[in-house]
């Protein structure tokens, strides 16, 4: 189970990203954090069918999460 601080930091990162996703009809949900290093998220709404969702995941979501929680090593979308 992820430490509470890491979870809080990941949630802060998702709150920063969420308005951009919602403006395009999408959203994101934190599914889990494993070993305090691996984040699993679920892109939702328009993001599930978007052709550039992997770019969004790597360039936007993963970068922002690592800014708030540098100990995170990977971010994975469970909709893939």
JOQUI-V21015 format. One record per pair of residues at least 12 apart in sequence whose C-alpha atoms are under 7 Angstrom apart, sorted by sequence separation. I is the first residue (numbers start at 1). J is the second residue. D is the distance in Angstrom with one decimal. If there is no record, write none. Layout:
I	J	D
I	J	D
//
This chain:
29	41	5.5
30	42	6.6
28	41	6.7
29	42	5.2
62	75	5.7
28	42	5.6
29	43	6.6
28	43	4.6
27	43	6.0
28	44	5.7
27	44	5.0
26	44	5.5
27	45	6.2
26	45	4.4
25	45	6.1
26	46	4.6
25	46	5.2
26	47	5.0
24	46	7.0
2	33	5.6
48	79	6.8
1	33	6.9
2	34	6.4
1	34	6.3
2	35	6.4
3	36	6.7
1	35	6.6
2	36	4.9
37	71	6.1
38	72	6.0
43	77	6.5
37	72	4.3
38	73	5.9
39	74	6.1
40	75	5.8
41	76	6.1
42	77	5.3
36	72	6.8
37	73	5.2
38	74	4.9
39	75	4.7
40	76	4.9
41	77	5.0
42	78	5.4
43	79	6.7
37	74	6.8
38	75	6.0
39	76	6.3
40	77	5.9
41	78	6.2
42	79	6.1
40	78	6.6
17	61	6.8
13	64	5.7
13	65	5.1
10	65	5.6
13	68	6.1
10	68	6.6
9	68	5.5
10	69	6.4
9	69	5.8
6	69	6.3
//
